[in-house]
Amino acid sequence: MHVRCQVSMVFHLDKCIGCHTCSLACKNLWTGRPGTEYMWWNNVETKPGTGYPTLYEDQDEYRGGWELQGNELQLKLNTRGGELLSLAFNKRLPSLDDYYEPWTYKYNDVLEAPQGPDQPVFTPISLVTGKEMRIEAGPNWDDQLGGSPVYAANDPNLNALSDAERQQMFETQRIVFFYLPRICNHCLNPSCLAACPAGAIYKRGEDGIVLVSQEKCMGWRMCVSGCPYKKVYYNWESGKSEKCILCYPRLETQQAPACMHSCPGRIRYLGVLLYDADRIESAAKHPDAELVEAQREIILDPFDPTVIAQAREDGVEDKVIESAQRSPVYRFVKQWKIALPLHPEFRTLPMLFYVPPLLPVAGSMHDEIYENTTDFFSSVENSRLPMRYMASLFSAGNVELVTAVYRKLIATRVYKRAETVGDVPQHKVAAVLKEAGITPEEIEATYYLTAIAPWEERFVIPPFAREVAIGLVQITQTRQEGGGMGFLREPRRGL
């Protein structure tokens, strides 16, 4: 066992209101420079939908992430030899049309327009070419259009659904969508790192944040293709790749990342997890249906005396261990098991987890008559979001796993409604709790952290000891001497 620490996040999708405040906070802080106009390190997608860049989840097209070849873990993108041959022409890159052509406006057309009979308008011009253009796409072009047959019907996650389940989602009277905020997952097994020919991408030793060294980056853009979430971007002005840095300068001064600090819905949680680095490769080799549980298993119990002793031996500071014990992420992911990774089948072991959205059934049509449901909080069977769709997003197709999460979420709502409103019979409450395998104590703890917890309980930021980081890397290098997959590199400043 080799104990490492990783800053990790949970996004509670039931609380996201789709306001994009997080995206704007990140944009204003990090990507206001030339060449970054189209970059959205944080973006909020409407699901079902095509996402940003368009259809990024289609790995038959983009070949991001990892795959199993026999019993070996290989990049889906290419072998090392094939990667070198692709440097001159990489057909797995998203084009500018898959993002959008960033634009501004000729404001002087209005500000300096002479008086006349017509209302002057702003003329859009490209930020890339400087020429006039017609706006045909944007970073959230299908925002709020989750039920649209034009956009939502192209969601790759719908491929696993039956015709009846598709109708369940797109029937006019039951159209449903939810918001999916995304940032870099800062994965334990990052395929962007493995795909980089220049060795410019590395994980920081003290917190696991994945960064791109601007000194080493040669602009090959294999990292863009290798990342299945398309969260690495190419700066056309500097010729370097850039990505979310999890606001590490803020974290080092005990501040939450900008996107998390600014969130009005308080959907975001941040904490540190202890994990067994020796088991990363074996966890990524599990069959699809077992990947979520395998990832949970490598997350270690910070209260276990054996784990604590090994963590100290491996150079993890006591204050970091204490932060791991108070981590809200540990409770959501490991203790309560209601937060799931996005597309675990990509095998990158993402460290951003999501509590799935739980939406009520509004009603349905019967003999041309609209009827309201009598089950206010819905049930797994009547959910407007088919379990197969949610499983495609969060559990690599394991419907049983995502259903277990939903039963816990439904049980929490039923229990709290019975407590506050009193219109749910106690025998029904007991039956729902038994079916979900959840206790009243666990429900109260989940409810508190979801709805009441203050800032310092939602963001448990460990003190980063920069002077210890070099020692952590030296320990890792000693353990991995003679080979390994190169998950960690020497901590360096850089974007």
N, C-alpha and C positions, 0 to 999 in steps of 0.2 A: 504493500500500500504506500502510495506517495501522495500526501495531502497537499493540495493546492487550493487557493481561494480565487473566486471569480465574482465580480460584480454582475448582478443579474437583475432582471426586471420582470414585473407582472403588469399586464394591462387588463383591466376589468371592463369587458366590452358592453356589459349591461348599462354602464354609466356613461359611455361615450355619446356625446350629442352631435358630433360631426361639425364642430364649429371651426376647425382648422387653426385654432389659436396656437397649438403646438407647432404646426408647420411654419407659421409666420414667425414665431419666436426663434426657431432654428434658422430660418432664412435670414432674418435680420442680423443674427449674430455671426453666422458662419459662411453664408454663400451669397454675399452681396458683391463679390469681386468679378472682374471680367473672366469669362470662361466658365463661370458657375451658374449662369442665369437659369439653366434648365435643371440644375441639381436641386432635389428636394430630399435632403438626408432624412427628414421626417415627412411622411405624407399620410393622408387619411383616405382610404379607399372605401367605396360603397360596394358591399357584397350582397348578392352575387353581382359580379361585374368583371371587367377585363383587367383591372389593376393598372399599375404604373411601374415601369413602362408596359405598354399594351401586351397582354398575354404572357407576362414574365413567368407565370407558373408552368407554361408548356415546355417541359424539359426535352421533349422529342425535338423541339426546334432549337432551344438554346443550349442544351447539354450541360447544365450547371449541376453542381453537387457531386456526390459520389455514387458508385454502384458496386455491387458485388460481382466479381468475375471468378467463379468457383468459390474459393474461400479467401480470396484476396480483395482488398478494398482498393478500387481504382477510380481516378477522376473520370467522370462521364465525358468531360470535354475532349480529352486526348491522352495519349501516352506522351512521355517526354520527347521522344523522337518526332512523333506526329505534331506535337506542339511547336517545335522549332520550324517545321515545314509550313506551319500555319501563320507564322509571324508576319509574312508579307501580305497575306489575305486571310482574314478570320471571318468566315461566313456565319459564325455563331454570335456575332455582335448585334445588339439592337441598333437600329438606325435612328436618325434624328426624328423620323416620322413616328417611330414607336414611342419616343418621348413626346416632344413637341418642339416646334421652332419658337424659341423665346422672342418676345416682342416688347416694344414700348410704343409710345404714340408721339406724333408731331404736335406737341402741345401748343406750339406757337401758331398753328393753323387756327386755333380758337382764340388764344390770348391776343394775337395781333391782327385778327381778321377785321376788315373794315365793315362799317354798317352796311346792311343790305337786306333784301327781302327774305333771304334763306338763313336757316339756322346752321352755323358752321359746326363741323364735327371733327373729332380727332382722327387722324389717319394712322393706322398701325404700321410700324416699320420693324423689320427684323433686327434683333440684337446681334445676329451672326453676320448678316450681309450688309445691313444698313439700308436695304431696299424696302419699298412698300410691299406689303404682303396681305394675304387674306387669311384671317384666323380660322383654322379648321380643327384645332385640337388644343388641349391644355393638360396640366398635371392632374386635374380632377374633372376631366371632361364629362365623365358619366356620373358625377356626383348627384346623389338623390334619385338616380334612375335604376335602382336595383331591380325593379320589376319590368324594365323596358325590354321588349323582345329584341331590340337592336343591340343593346350593350350586354345586359345580363345573360342573355341566351348564349353568349359566346364564352362564358366563364368555363375554363377547363375543368373545374370541379364538378360541373353538371354531368360530365361524361359517365359518372358512376350511377346516375339516377335512372330509375325506370320512368316510363311515360306518365304513370300515375303520380309519381313524386314530382315530376316537372310541372304537371298540372296543379299540384298542390301549392307550388311556389308562385305560379304565374297566372292562376285564375284571377280574373279582374277584381273580384270582391275580396281576395285574400292576398294581394300582392304584398310582399315582404322584403325588407332589406335591413342591413345593419352596417355599422361602420367598423372598419378595420385599420387602426393606425399602425404604421410600420416604421421602424428604424433598423439600423444594422443590428443583427442578433448577437454579435460578438461571440461567435460559436466556439465550442471547445475543439471542434475538428474542422476548422475553416477551409473550405475548398478554394477560396480566393487566394489564401496564403500558399497553398500547394500548387496553384496554377501559375503563380508569378515566376517567370523565367529569371528575373533579376534579383530575386530574394529580397524584395523591397517591403514585403508585408510581414508583420510580426505581432505577437501577443505580448503585451507588457507583463513582466514577471510578477508585479505586485498586485495586479487586479484583473488580468486577463483581457483588457481592452485591446481590440485589434486595430492597428494603425498602419498607415502607408508612409514609409520613409520618403520624403521628397528628394533627399539626396540620392537615393539608390534607384528610384523609379525611372524607367526608361520609356514609359508610355506605350508598352506593347499591348496593353488592354486585355491581356489574358485573364486578369482578375475580374474584369467586367463580365466576361463570358463564364468564368468558373463559379461566380457567386450565383446560386440559383434564385436568390431573392432580388438580384439586380440592385444591390445597395452599394456598389462601387461605381463611381462616375469618372469620366474622362474630362479633364479640363482642357478644352481646345485652345485656350490662350497660353497656358504654361507647358502643355504637353505632358502633364503628370496626372496620375489617378488620385482621386480624393474620396473620402467617405466619412460617415459619422464617427466622431471621436468620443462619443458619450460625454461630451463636455468635461474631459478629464481635468482641465484647469479649474473648473468649478468644483469638481469632486475633491480635488486636493485641498481646497479651502472650505470643505464641509458644506458646500452648496449643492442642491439638486441640479441635474441637467436642465437646460433652459426649457425644453419641451415638457418636462415633468413639472417643473416649478410653475409654469404658466397655465397648466391644464385646469379649466373651470370645473370640469366634471369630476376632478379628483380620481381619475381612473387609474393613475399610474403609481406603482410601488417600486422601490429600489432597495436592494439589500445585497449582502455578500453570502455566497454559498461555499462550503468546503466540499471538494470532490476528490475522487481517487484518480489521479492522472494516469496511473498504470493500466486502468481499465477502459480508457477512451476508445482505443482501436477495437477491442472486443465488443464494446457496447454498440459501436457503429456497424458491426457485422451481423447483428441480429436480424431475423426476418422482419418484414415491414410491420406486421401486427404486434411484434414484441418490442419495437424501438422505443416507445414512450416509457414502458416499464423498465427497460434496460437503462435509459437515461436517468430515471428516478433512482435506480439502484446505485449508480456511481456518485450520487449526491449523498454525502456522509452526515451522520447525526452529530451536530456540534456539541451535544451534551454527553456523548459517549466518552468515558475516560480513556479508552484505547485510542480513539480518534484524536482527542485533545493531546495525548502524549506524543502521538506520531506527528501531529501538526507542529508541535513545538520543535521536535527533532528535525523537521523539514524546513524550519525557519519561519513559520507563520507566527506573527506576533500575538500575544495574549489579548490585546485590544481588538484585533481582527477576529479572533475566536469568540470574544464576547459579542462583537457585532453580529457574527453569524448566528449566535444563540437568540438574538433579538430580531433577526431578519424576517420581514413580512413575506418575502419570497419563499423562504423555507417552509413557512406554514401553508401558503397557498399550494405549493408544488409538491412537497414531500409529505407534510403532515396531514393536510386535508385532501390532497390529491384532486383539486378542482381546477387547477391551471395546467394548460397543455401547450406544447410547442407548436409552432406553425410549420406544417409540412415536414414532419420528422423523417419521412421517406427520402429526403435529400441527404440524410446521414451526416449532416454537419454538426449535429448536437447543438442546436440553437439555444442560447441562454436568455431569450425573451419568451415569456410564457403568457398565455391568454386564458382568462376565465370566459368561457363562451357566453354569448348573449342568450337570454331567456325571454322570449316575447310572447305576449298573450294572444290567444286566438280571438279575432274580432268577430267572426261569424262566417256563414257560408250560405250559398244559394241552394234552395230545394224547391223544385217545381216553380221556378221563377219568383220565389219568395225569399227575401233575405231574412235569416234567422240569427239572432245573437246567441252566442254560446252560453251555456249555464255553468261552464267550468272556467271561472274568471282567470285563474292563473295557468290554465292549460295543463297538458300532461305530455309525456313523451310521445304517446300515440297520436295526439291531436296537434302537435306542434306545427306551426306554419313553416318551420325550418326542418326539413327531413334529416333524420339522424345520419343518413348516408352522406348527405352533403357536408354536414359538420365533421363527420369522420374523415372525409376527403381532405378537409382543411387541417384538422388538429390531431388526428390519431392514425395517419397512414392507412385509412380505410377500416380501422378496427371499430366497428359500430358498437360493440359491447362496451368498450372502454369509454367512449364519449357518452353513451347512454347512462353509464354509472355516474358520470359527472352531472348530467342533467337531472338525474333522480335526486342527487344531493341538493342541487339548486332549487328544485321544485319543493323539496321537503322543507328547506329553509323558509321559503315564502309561505307555505301552508302553515308552518308552526308559528311564524311571526304574525300572520293574519289572525290565527286563532287567539293569540295572546292580546293583540291590539284591538281587533274588531269583535271577536267572539262569535263569528257566524260559521265556524267550522267545528263540527262535532269532535270530541276528544278521541273517539274510537277511530275516526278517519285520520286524525293527526298521528296516532300511534301506528296505524297501518302504513302510512306514508313514510314515517321515520324508520320503521322496521325494514321496509322494502329498500330504502336508500342506504341502510346500514350506517346511520348517523345518529348521534346522541344530542339531547338538548344542550349540553355543555358545548359541544362542537359548533352547534348552530349559533349559540350566543357569541362565541368567539369569532366566528365567520362574519356575523352581522356587525359586530363592533368594528372589526378591521375594515369592513366594506363601507359602512355608513357613518361611523362616528370618529374613528381614530384620527388624532391630530397629526400635524406635519411630521413631528419627530418619530412617530410610529410608522408612518407610511414610507419615510425615507431614512433608513438606518445606514448611514454612510460611514464606513470604517475609516479610521485614521491611516493614511497612506504613508508608510515609512520609506521614503525614496532610498535612504541609505541601506535598507535591508534588501532592496531589489536585486542588486548585483550578487549578493550571497545566495538568493533564491535561484538565480540563473546558474550559478556555479554548481549548486546541488543538482539541478536538473541536467546540466551537461555531464556531470559525473555519472548520473544514473543512466543517461541515454548514450553514453560513449560507445562508439562502435556501430551506431545506426539509429534507427527510430524514424518517426514520421515528421519530426521537426516542428512540434506544436509551439514551442517557445523560442523566442529569440532575445538577444540582449535588450533590456529596456532602453529606449532612446526617446528623446523628445522628437516630435515631428508630427506631421499631419498624415 
